[in-house]
Amino acid sequence: MKAVAVLPGKPNSVHLREIPTPRLADQPHPHVCLIPEGRGVLVKVLQIGVDATDREINEALYGNAPPGGEHLVIGHESFGQVLEVGDKVTEVKPGDFVSCTVRRPGGSLFDQIGRNDITSEEVYYERGINLCHGYLTEHFVDDAEYVVKVPQNLKHLGVLSEPASVCAKAIEQAFLAQQRLQVWQPKRAFVLGAGQIGLLATMMLKLRNIDVYTVATRPGPHLKSEIAEAYGATYVSTKQTSLADLAQQVGKPDLIFEATGNAEVCFRAMETLAHNGALIWTSITGGKYDVSVDAAKINLEWVLGNKLLVGSVNGNRRHFELGLQALSHGELTYPGVTGRILTNPIAGLDHYAEMMHQLEDKDALKVFVNVGE
């Protein structure tokens, strides 16, 4: 069967290749964890989302092939339909629409209790990213433990399951950490970035009745500003209003959700947060980028202001379920808005070069590949 892969460490090596079609009993990553007997799920791929992570892996900024191999099948945002299940699978059945989590367990205590998303090991295993093949192919097999059912009425948004899980987990992590304050009721949030993660975070924070300012570079009106405003947020262009000026005008934010992919913005956000506030970093920034900040001032304000920095990476199945719940709530509250994020469909695996080209388009919100029907 066809798959889109890279040669990790070799820039711009993305290519189409033939790989074996998996069978239900196959082990997709035996070097990490074996599928228990009878727990396999065979999935036909329908759509795969791609994003800056896939672009940066192709640029050789990070990513590694599975042990013993030279190529890595990319694609970590999955949506498909179950074809066959093992005799001990109860979570899903043939015909169900599903997504699949990304991280696989290593050997730490956190991995052993099902929290492989917060492994304490330096080496981590992620499908389509590091040491495990991804989903940008025609079929895949995995343990039912990592397969998440997508409701029938959300199949039009199923390819957003993984990005939604990222947002849902990150917001939950901030609220869990802020229990240290005993009473934390954020009234104002800045979402930095108006890509798919920024917009989904905007929606989820608005669902919590928070006053949200979605901040990006380009002045509106355009699709990104329209979607943010359709969620009830205020769109702000940094070309017109700086973060510092915005905070002076509306007040410092209790919560900042950073989703720009820009290392400098990650650190600049630290200068704006309110006392007792939480800053969430979700960006993965590869390569090298030097940033100059007033470290002494930030240190002073963060210590005296009891401020919190939360880093959050992709989640486990419960976070996928939380993300799907948020997508469903969002559809009821803002009908048809989230679907506008799906801007750039690619017609099949053969068009992988166009896929990578679309990832360079600053106006592309969600690039996704239509693999099957």
C-alpha positions in Angstrom: 0.0 0.0 0.0 1.0 3.6 -0.4 2.5 5.8 2.3 4.1 9.2 2.6 7.4 9.1 4.4 10.6 11.0 5.1 14.2 10.0 5.7 14.8 11.6 9.1 17.9 13.8 9.2 17.8 14.4 5.5 16.1 17.7 4.6 13.2 17.7 2.1 13.2 14.0 1.7 9.4 13.5 1.7 8.4 10.9 -0.8 5.8 8.3 -1.7 6.7 4.7 -1.0 5.1 1.2 -0.9 4.9 -0.5 2.4 3.2 -3.8 3.4 -0.5 -3.7 4.0 -1.1 -4.4 7.7 -3.0 -7.3 9.0 -5.1 -7.4 12.2 -2.5 -9.5 14.1 0.5 -7.3 13.1 2.5 -5.4 15.6 2.9 -1.7 14.4 5.8 -0.9 16.8 7.1 -4.0 18.5 10.1 -2.1 19.7 7.9 -0.1 22.0 4.8 -2.1 23.1 3.1 -5.2 21.9 -0.6 -5.3 21.1 -2.1 -7.9 23.5 -3.6 -10.9 21.8 -7.1 -10.1 20.5 -6.8 -6.3 21.1 -5.9 -5.2 17.6 -7.9 -2.8 15.5 -7.5 -2.5 11.7 -8.5 0.9 10.4 -9.0 2.2 6.9 -7.7 5.7 6.7 -10.1 8.4 5.5 -8.4 11.6 6.2 -5.1 12.7 7.7 -4.4 16.2 8.9 -0.9 17.6 8.5 0.6 20.6 10.1 3.9 22.5 10.9 5.2 19.4 12.8 5.2 17.4 9.5 6.8 20.3 7.7 9.6 20.6 10.3 10.2 16.8 10.3 10.6 17.1 6.5 13.1 19.9 7.2 15.0 17.5 9.4 14.6 19.7 12.5 13.5 16.7 14.5 12.1 13.2 14.1 13.6 9.7 14.0 12.8 6.5 12.1 11.8 3.4 14.0 14.8 1.3 15.2 16.3 -0.7 12.4 14.7 1.4 9.6 15.7 4.4 7.6 12.3 5.9 6.8 9.5 7.4 8.9 5.9 7.4 7.7 4.6 10.8 8.8 1.1 12.0 9.8 -0.1 12.1 13.4 -3.6 13.5 13.0 -5.7 10.5 12.1 -9.3 9.8 11.1 -10.6 6.6 9.7 -13.1 3.8 9.9 -12.7 0.4 11.6 -12.5 -2.6 9.3 -11.8 -5.4 11.7 -11.3 -5.9 15.4 -9.8 -8.6 17.6 -12.0 -10.9 19.7 -11.2 -9.0 22.9 -12.0 -5.5 21.6 -15.1 -3.9 23.2 -14.4 -0.2 22.6 -15.1 -0.1 18.9 -16.6 -2.3 16.2 -16.3 -2.5 12.4 -17.9 0.5 10.8 -17.1 2.9 13.6 -15.4 6.2 12.8 -12.2 6.6 14.9 -9.1 8.6 15.6 -6.0 7.3 17.3 -3.7 8.8 19.9 -0.1 9.7 19.1 2.2 8.8 22.1 3.1 5.2 22.9 4.4 4.1 26.3 8.0 3.8 27.3 9.2 2.4 30.6 8.7 5.2 33.1 6.2 5.0 36.0 3.9 7.4 34.2 3.9 5.2 31.1 3.1 2.2 33.2 -0.1 3.9 34.6 -1.3 4.9 31.2 0.1 8.5 31.3 2.5 8.0 28.4 1.7 11.6 27.4 3.7 12.8 30.4 6.5 10.3 30.3 9.6 11.2 32.3 11.9 9.5 29.9 14.1 11.5 27.6 13.3 9.2 24.7 9.6 9.3 23.7 7.6 7.4 21.1 5.1 9.3 18.9 3.4 7.9 15.8 4.5 9.9 12.7 6.9 12.0 14.8 9.5 10.0 16.6 10.5 6.3 16.5 7.0 5.1 15.4 5.4 5.2 11.9 2.5 7.5 11.5 -0.8 7.4 9.8 -0.3 9.0 6.3 -1.0 5.7 4.6 -4.0 3.7 3.5 -4.5 1.4 6.5 -3.1 1.0 10.0 -3.3 -1.3 13.0 -3.1 -0.4 16.6 -4.1 -1.5 20.1 -7.7 -0.7 21.0 -6.2 1.1 24.0 -5.2 4.0 21.7 -8.2 4.0 19.3 -10.9 6.7 20.1 -14.4 6.5 18.7 -15.6 9.6 16.9 -19.4 10.1 17.0 -21.2 9.7 13.7 -22.5 13.3 13.9 -18.9 14.6 14.2 -17.4 12.7 11.3 -17.1 15.9 9.3 -14.8 17.2 12.0 -13.1 13.9 12.8 -9.7 15.0 11.3 -9.6 17.7 14.0 -9.7 15.1 16.8 -5.9 15.3 17.5 -5.6 19.1 17.4 -8.7 19.4 19.6 -7.1 16.9 22.1 -4.1 19.2 22.3 -6.2 22.2 23.2 -8.4 20.3 25.6 -5.5 18.8 27.5 -3.6 22.1 27.7 -6.5 24.0 29.1 -7.3 21.2 31.5 -3.7 21.1 32.7 -3.7 24.8 33.4 -6.9 24.6 35.5 -5.6 21.5 37.3 -2.3 23.3 38.2 -4.2 26.4 39.3 -6.0 24.5 42.0 -2.9 25.5 44.0 -4.7 28.9 44.3 -7.8 27.3 45.8 -9.9 29.9 43.9 -9.0 30.6 40.3 -11.7 32.0 38.0 -10.0 33.4 34.9 -12.0 36.2 33.3 -9.7 37.2 30.5 -7.6 35.2 28.1 -5.2 36.0 25.3 -4.8 33.3 22.6 -1.6 33.9 20.7 -1.9 32.6 17.2 -4.9 32.1 14.9 -4.0 28.8 13.3 -6.0 25.6 13.9 -4.8 25.3 17.5 -5.3 28.9 18.3 -8.8 28.9 16.9 -9.8 25.7 18.6 -8.4 27.0 21.9 -10.4 30.2 21.3 -13.6 28.2 21.0 -12.9 26.1 24.1 -12.1 29.1 26.2 -15.3 30.9 25.0 -17.2 27.8 26.0 -15.9 28.4 29.5 -17.4 32.0 29.4 -14.0 33.6 29.3 -13.4 36.9 27.6 -11.0 35.9 24.8 -8.7 38.0 22.6 -7.3 36.1 19.7 -4.0 37.7 18.7 -2.2 37.2 15.4 -0.1 39.2 13.1 -2.2 40.1 10.0 -5.0 42.7 10.3 -8.5 41.5 9.5 -10.9 41.0 8.1 -10.0 37.6 6.7 -11.0 34.0 7.4 -9.0 33.6 10.6 -10.4 36.8 12.1 -13.9 35.9 11.0 -13.8 32.5 12.7 -12.4 33.9 15.9 -15.2 36.5 15.9 -17.8 33.9 15.1 -16.8 32.2 18.3 -17.4 35.4 20.2 -13.8 36.4 20.6 -12.1 39.7 19.8 -9.5 39.5 17.0 -6.4 41.6 17.5 -3.6 42.2 15.0 -0.2 42.9 16.5 0.6 45.1 13.5 -2.0 47.4 14.9 -1.9 46.7 18.7 1.1 45.3 20.6 0.5 42.8 23.4 1.6 45.4 25.9 -0.8 47.9 24.5 -3.6 45.4 24.5 -3.0 44.5 28.1 -3.0 48.2 29.0 -6.3 48.7 27.1 -8.3 45.7 28.4 -6.3 44.5 31.4 -3.7 41.8 31.8 -4.9 38.3 31.0 -5.4 35.7 33.6 -4.6 33.0 31.0 -2.4 33.1 27.9 -2.6 30.2 25.4 0.4 30.4 23.1 0.0 28.6 19.8 2.2 30.6 17.3 5.1 28.3 16.7 7.4 31.3 17.3 10.0 30.9 20.0 10.2 34.7 20.6 6.5 35.0 21.1 6.7 32.2 23.7 9.0 34.3 25.8 7.5 37.7 25.1 4.2 36.3 26.4 5.8 36.1 29.9 5.9 39.9 30.0 2.2 40.4 29.8 0.6 37.9 32.2 -1.5 39.0 35.2 -0.7 38.1 38.8 -1.7 34.5 39.6 -2.0 33.9 35.9 -1.1 30.8 33.8 0.8 30.8 30.5 0.4 27.7 28.4 3.0 26.8 25.8 1.9 24.5 23.0 4.3 25.4 20.3 7.0 23.0 19.2 9.9 25.0 17.9 12.7 23.2 16.3 16.1 24.5 15.3 18.0 27.3 17.1 16.6 30.7 17.8 18.1 33.2 20.3 15.8 35.6 22.1 16.8 38.6 24.3 14.4 39.3 27.2 14.7 41.2 30.5 15.3 38.1 32.6 15.6 39.9 35.9 12.3 41.7 35.4 10.5 38.6 34.4 12.0 36.6 37.3 10.9 39.3 39.8 7.4 39.7 38.4 6.8 35.9 38.2 8.0 35.1 41.7 6.2 38.0 43.3 3.1 37.5 41.1 2.8 33.7 41.6 2.7 33.1 37.9 2.6 29.7 36.3 4.1 28.3 33.1 2.6 25.1 31.7 4.1 23.1 28.8 1.6 20.7 27.2 2.2 18.0 24.5 -0.2 15.7 22.8 -2.6 13.8 25.0 -3.9 10.3 25.8 -7.3 8.9 24.9 -9.1 10.8 27.7 -7.9 14.1 26.2 -9.1 13.0 22.8 -12.5 12.3 24.3 -12.4 15.8 26.0 -11.5 17.3 22.6 -14.4 15.5 20.9 -16.8 16.7 23.6 -15.6 20.3 23.0 -16.0 19.9 19.3 -19.6 18.7 19.8 -20.4 21.5 22.3 -18.9 23.9 19.8 -21.0 22.7 17.0 -24.1 23.2 19.1 -23.1 26.6 20.3 -21.5 27.9 17.1 -23.1 25.9 14.3 -20.9 25.4 11.2 -18.0 27.6 12.5 -15.4 25.0 13.2 -15.8 23.3 9.8 -14.5 26.5 8.3 -11.1 25.6 9.7 -10.8 22.8 7.2 -9.5 25.0 4.4 -7.0 22.9 2.3 -8.0 19.4 1.2 -5.5 17.4 -0.7 -6.8 14.7 -3.2 -4.9 11.6 -2.1 -1.5 10.4 -1.1 0.0 10.8 -4.6 -0.2 14.6 -4.1 2.2 14.7 -1.2 4.3 17.4 -2.9 1.2 19.7 -3.1 0.5 18.8 0.6 3.9 20.1 1.6 3.5 23.2 -0.6 0.2 24.0 1.1 1.9 23.8 4.5 3.9 26.9 3.4 0.8 28.9 2.8 0.3 31.4 5.6 -3.5 31.5 4.8 -3.9 27.7 5.1 -5.7 26.9 8.4 -5.9 23.1 8.1 -4.2 21.1 5.4 -5.6 17.6 5.2 -5.3 14.6 2.9 -8.4 12.8 1.6 -7.0 9.2 1.6 -10.1 7.0 1.3 -13.9 7.1 1.2 
